[in-house]
Amino acid sequence: MFINPRIAIQEGWITGIADEETQVQPNALDFTLDKVFVIEERNEFVISEAGKKMRGGAQLGSVPDRRSGINFWHLMTRTSYDGTSNVFVRVPENVVVELIIRSTFNRNGIFLTSGLYDSGFEGHIGFVLHNMSGPAVIAEGTRIGQIKFIEAQSADMYTGGYNTTVGQHWSESEDGNS
């Protein structure tokens, strides 16, 4: 069962909401796109039970629009991007989190993928954007997806390498490239 998004705010499970009025939805919370990294396809990804070597990639700079002064990212076609939000989540016991893209992006060939956020996870919302259609121009701070809090029976609490502190990207953690 989905948990009322206002409970997530009241309980302190989620912080970094810029505008509660626009971001609280009936069953989930909108989260924003605040940093974008290009996933370097030429870098090899290696994973085993002993560790992992991530592809990594450079942070994509935004470009200010001369008329509006708004900063925009220009996303290339058929490219994947590591996106993060200023929204920070602390997933309590017996709760899991899932992310989904807002329908406007879906209808324009931009998809969001993310793993399940287990009980015990602490960190900024992170995801991958896949631009499968034409060029896309997205403003910094745009509401890109929704975060759903779901009741669950936890077998244990997550303590893995993607747990980070406020303001830290997963790649800056000790376990980011191990």
Helices and strands as residue ranges (DSSP letters): H 5-10, E 14-15, H 20-23, E 29-33, E 35-38, E 46-48, E 51-53, E 63-64, E 71-75, E 79-90, E 95-101, H 103-106, E 110-113, E 122-131, E 136-139, E 142-151, G 170-172
